Amino acid sequence: MKSSLLAITITALLCAAAPAIAQAGGDARYRPPPCSDEHPCATVFEQNGLFGVRNAAGEVTVPPTYPRARMASELFGGLHGLIFTYNRYNRIGLVGRDGRELSPPRYTNANRYASGLVFSVDGDDHTRCAFDLGGRQITPCQFTRLVPSSTGFSGDQRGTPVYFDYVGRSTATPPEIVQSQAALAASRAREAAAAPRPAPIYSRARALADGRNWDDALRAVLRGPAEDQAYVLLAFYRNGNVTDTRYGPMLSLLSANRTIFETAMRGATPAQGRQLTAMRTAFNDYEIRRAQEPGPTQSSGGYINARTVGECHSSGGTVSAMGYCRR
């Protein structure tokens, strides 16, 4: 009895923080139910001075070959149904609650943590491996250091840090950091979803363009999104008329901000891009013709210097897309 207790380093770190972790949704530890009629477990038996294991049906699953065997729950709380077996060299083995041998006696120490069990193996490196509370092996036995963290185990493999969560998934980042980052991202997503969505800053520009307030629409969108710039320019190109009160001011403001064509193209669809190109060509033509006209009543190169639509039509001309009177 004493030798068995000496062979096991009882490190019962039943963390008080474990319930809080579970409430936060980050605790994936397996907690086996106590052995009962509803959840039957294997049992230890002795025969001719040696110990073996029978499953819940009474069948011998581990022959009586070990000098000692004990229910793990006698030594550590929460290890319901697990069985420790010992060979003559006092090495420790593990049998599951179904009576199946999970590991023959090969470990020198068994440490109990809130996260599970950590077994040590003698050798040059004194390697360690972890099992959950149900006896399932979580990590391979190849780590020189293996201790519980808030969400699993952290260890060292030849100088390289390693981390495992409660179900054995390895990661280069401590699971608790991954968990906190995920919780923070989820919290921010919830806050963003709950926050009122402000109206787009430049939605006013589209409303002004729809109301044919051309120059005000252009002023509102000069530093706005490219999509809104394309909307205002094309609305003017398609619907603008020389009879509009804001038509002339729009042309003057457009002359002073010609680079808007380039920025608007970034927010345009392919079809809008073709229309913007046509509009820019027409506007360039308008600018050239305006610079070449010698006076308000003379005509040149197929253009008529009409000031109104009626004057243009009476002179035998038609109004172009940019409001220019063409023969």
Number of C-alpha atoms within 10 A of each C-alpha: 8 6 8 18 10 11 17 19 14 15 14 14 13 13 12 9 10 17 11 12 14 13 9 11 11 20 19 14 19 15 14 17 14 15 15 10 8 8 13 16 21 25 22 20 17 16 10 7 11 14 20 22 30 21 19 17 11 11 11 18 16 19 14 20 18 19 16 21 26 21 20 18 15 12 16 16 12 19 25 24 26 29 28 24 30 23 16 10 10 20 20 27 22 24 26 22 27 18 26 18 19 16 16 15 20 19 23 19 19 22 18 26 21 21 28 27 25 25 22 23 21 13 7 7 12 14 20 25 24 31 20 25 23 20 23 16 19 22 24 12 17 18 24 18 20 25 18 22 19 20 25 28 26 22 22 17 13 11 10 9 16 18 24 24 25 25 18 18 12 18 14 11 13 20 23 16 12 14 15 12 12 12 15 12 12 12 12 12 12 11 11 11 10 9 9 8 8 6 8 9 11 18 15 16 25 21 13 17 23 16 10 21 21 28 23 17 26 25 15 21 24 18 13 18 17 19 17 24 28 25 21 24 24 19 16 24 20 12 12 21 19 18 13 14 13 16 19 16 15 21 19 11 15 18 13 10 13 13 11 18 19 14 18 24 20 14 17 19 12 10 8 16 18 13 19 22 14 14 20 18 12 18 21 15 14 18 13 11 15 14 9 11 16 12 9 10 10 11 16 13 10 9 19 24 21 21 15 15 18 14 15 20 16 11 15 12 20 19 20 14 19 21 22 25 25 20 17
